[in-house]
Amino acid sequence: MLIRHETLIHYDLCGEPVSLEEDFSRAEFVTTENMAADKSGLVHGGFISGLAD
C-alpha cells in the first residue's frame, strides 16, 4: 500500500508514518519539550490528534 500524506506536514510535530498494511498502520512519534501544554510537561492534545490524523 502507498502511504499518502500532506507534503507540508512537519514530522517532528505530528509523527511519521512508517508502515501501512490492510487493517493496520504504524507511525513513530517523539515528544519534545516544546510540545508541553503545562509546566508538568503534559503534551498538548493537538500533537496527538496530528499523529492520529
N, CA and C atoms as an extended XYZ file, in Angstrom:
159
Properties=species:S:1:pos:R:3:atomname:S:1:resname:S:1:resid:I:1 pbc="F F F"
N         0.838       -1.176        0.000 N   MET     1
C         0.000        0.000        0.000 CA  MET     1
C         0.883        1.240        0.000 C   MET     1
N         0.401        2.262       -0.613 N   LEU     2
C         1.110        3.526       -0.697 CA  LEU     2
C         0.707        4.427        0.465 C   LEU     2
N         1.697        4.964        1.172 N   ILE     3
C         1.417        5.923        2.241 CA  ILE     3
C         1.290        7.295        1.607 C   ILE     3
N         0.103        7.868        1.690 N   ARG     4
C        -0.131        9.208        1.143 CA  ARG     4
C        -0.254       10.175        2.308 C   ARG     4
N         0.390       11.321        2.184 N   HIS     5
C         0.346       12.307        3.258 CA  HIS     5
C         0.488       13.698        2.667 C   HIS     5
N         0.130       14.666        3.453 N   GLU     6
C         0.292       16.051        3.030 CA  GLU     6
C         1.784       16.367        2.969 C   GLU     6
N         2.201       17.055        1.937 N   THR     7
C         3.635       17.293        1.741 CA  THR     7
C         4.207       18.343        2.682 C   THR     7
N         3.368       19.150        3.311 N   LEU     8
C         3.870       20.208        4.192 CA  LEU     8
C         3.817       19.832        5.675 C   LEU     8
N         3.431       18.584        5.985 N   ILE     9
C         3.372       18.146        7.381 CA  ILE     9
C         4.789       18.074        7.946 C   ILE     9
N         4.963       18.611        9.144 N   HIS    10
C         6.253       18.528        9.829 CA  HIS    10
C         6.255       17.280       10.706 C   HIS    10
N         7.008       16.275       10.306 N   TYR    11
C         7.026       15.012       11.037 CA  TYR    11
C         7.512       15.178       12.469 C   TYR    11
N         8.335       16.185       12.727 N   ASP    12
C         8.816       16.387       14.094 CA  ASP    12
C         7.709       16.888       15.014 C   ASP    12
N         6.577       17.318       14.472 N   LEU    13
C         5.453       17.778       15.289 CA  LEU    13
C         4.284       16.794       15.311 C   LEU    13
N         4.143       15.976       14.300 N   CYS    14
C         2.969       15.110       14.189 CA  CYS    14
C         3.304       13.632       14.037 C   CYS    14
N         4.535       13.262       14.043 N   GLY    15
C         4.898       11.864       13.844 CA  GLY    15
C         5.084       11.543       12.374 C   GLY    15
N         5.648       10.379       12.133 N   GLU    16
C         5.960        9.981       10.763 CA  GLU    16
C         5.360        8.615       10.467 C   GLU    16
N         4.622        8.492        9.368 N   PRO    17
C         4.103        7.174        9.004 CA  PRO    17
C         5.260        6.262        8.604 C   PRO    17
N         5.264        5.029        9.126 N   VAL    18
C         6.358        4.111        8.803 CA  VAL    18
C         5.882        2.827        8.133 C   VAL    18
N         4.623        2.439        8.336 N   SER    19
C         4.114        1.264        7.624 CA  SER    19
C         2.597        1.346        7.495 C   SER    19
N         2.118        0.727        6.452 N   LEU    20
C         0.682        0.701        6.186 CA  LEU    20
C         0.352       -0.641        5.551 C   LEU    20
N        -0.557       -1.368        6.180 N   GLU    21
C        -0.993       -2.657        5.679 CA  GLU    21
C        -2.516       -2.713        5.765 C   GLU    21
N        -3.102       -3.754        5.264 N   GLU    22
C        -4.543       -3.940        5.373 CA  GLU    22
C        -4.928       -3.990        6.853 C   GLU    22
N        -5.784       -3.086        7.292 N   ASP    23
C        -6.273       -3.011        8.674 CA  ASP    23
C        -5.193       -2.707        9.716 C   ASP    23
N        -4.080       -2.141        9.317 N   PHE    24
C        -3.005       -1.832       10.266 CA  PHE    24
C        -2.148       -0.698        9.727 C   PHE    24
N        -1.794        0.207       10.600 N   SER    25
C        -0.819        1.239       10.237 CA  SER    25
C         0.066        1.508       11.448 C   SER    25
N         1.230        2.068       11.198 N   ARG    26
C         2.173        2.367       12.279 CA  ARG    26
C         2.828        3.703       11.992 C   ARG    26
N         2.910        4.502       13.051 N   ALA    27
C         3.589        5.798       12.954 CA  ALA    27
C         4.520        5.935       14.161 C   ALA    27
N         5.597        6.655       13.971 N   GLU    28
C         6.518        6.928       15.069 CA  GLU    28
C         6.377        8.385       15.470 C   GLU    28
N         6.384        8.628       16.774 N   PHE    29
C         6.170        9.965       17.307 CA  PHE    29
C         7.061       10.165       18.519 C   PHE    29
N         7.872       11.194       18.494 N   VAL    30
C         8.745       11.518       19.620 CA  VAL    30
C         8.336       12.884       20.152 C   VAL    30
N         7.986       12.934       21.425 N   THR    31
C         7.601       14.216       22.014 CA  THR    31
C         8.835       15.026       22.390 C   THR    31
N         8.671       16.335       22.392 N   THR    32
C         9.749       17.240       22.769 CA  THR    32
C         9.222       18.259       23.768 C   THR    32
N        10.117       18.954       24.419 N   GLU    33
C         9.730       19.939       25.426 CA  GLU    33
C         8.841       21.036       24.864 C   GLU    33
N         9.034       21.413       23.605 N   ASN    34
C         8.230       22.500       23.042 CA  ASN    34
C         6.790       22.090       22.745 C   ASN    34
N         6.429       20.826       22.992 N   MET    35
C         5.052       20.364       22.833 CA  MET    35
C         4.277       20.450       24.138 C   MET    35
N         4.931       20.863       25.199 N   ALA    36
C         4.303       20.880       26.522 CA  ALA    36
C         3.157       21.878       26.589 C   ALA    36
N         2.062       21.445       27.231 N   ALA    37
C         0.905       22.306       27.422 CA  ALA    37
C         0.923       22.964       28.798 C   ALA    37
N         1.747       22.433       29.699 N   ASP    38
C         1.835       22.999       31.047 CA  ASP    38
C         3.230       22.746       31.625 C   ASP    38
N         3.448       23.218       32.833 N   LYS    39
C         4.774       23.114       33.456 CA  LYS    39
C         5.154       21.683       33.833 C   LYS    39
N         4.170       20.790       33.907 N   SER    40
C         4.484       19.398       34.242 CA  SER    40
C         4.955       18.606       33.021 C   SER    40
N         4.851       19.201       31.817 N   GLY    41
C         5.309       18.539       30.600 CA  GLY    41
C         4.243       17.769       29.861 C   GLY    41
N         2.980       17.943       30.255 N   LEU    42
C         1.884       17.278       29.561 CA  LEU    42
C         1.887       17.704       28.093 C   LEU    42
N         1.855       16.740       27.176 N   VAL    43
C         1.873       17.042       25.745 CA  VAL    43
C         0.506       17.555       25.320 C   VAL    43
N         0.491       18.648       24.576 N   HIS    44
C        -0.747       19.237       24.083 CA  HIS    44
C        -1.458       18.232       23.177 C   HIS    44
N        -2.770       18.105       23.347 N   GLY    45
C        -3.570       17.143       22.595 CA  GLY    45
C        -3.556       17.363       21.095 C   GLY    45
N        -3.276       18.571       20.649 N   GLY    46
C        -3.225       18.846       19.219 CA  GLY    46
C        -2.154       18.040       18.518 C   GLY    46
N        -1.041       17.789       19.194 N   PHE    47
C         0.032       16.986       18.592 CA  PHE    47
C        -0.398       15.526       18.488 C   PHE    47
N        -1.110       15.036       19.501 N   ILE    48
C        -1.612       13.658       19.469 CA  ILE    48
C        -2.666       13.517       18.366 C   ILE    48
N        -3.512       14.525       18.214 N   SER    49
C        -4.504       14.500       17.127 CA  SER    49
C        -3.826       14.489       15.773 C   SER    49
N        -2.742       15.237       15.650 N   GLY    50
C        -1.985       15.251       14.402 CA  GLY    50
C        -1.422       13.877       14.067 C   GLY    50
N        -0.981       13.157       15.076 N   LEU    51
C        -0.475       11.796       14.868 CA  LEU    51
C        -1.602       10.885       14.383 C   LEU    51
N        -2.760       10.976       15.034 N   ALA    52
C        -3.891       10.130       14.648 CA  ALA    52
C        -4.387       10.465       13.247 C   ALA    52
N        -4.311       11.725       12.884 N   ASP    53
C        -4.790       12.149       11.572 CA  ASP    53
C        -3.920       11.567       10.490 C   ASP    53
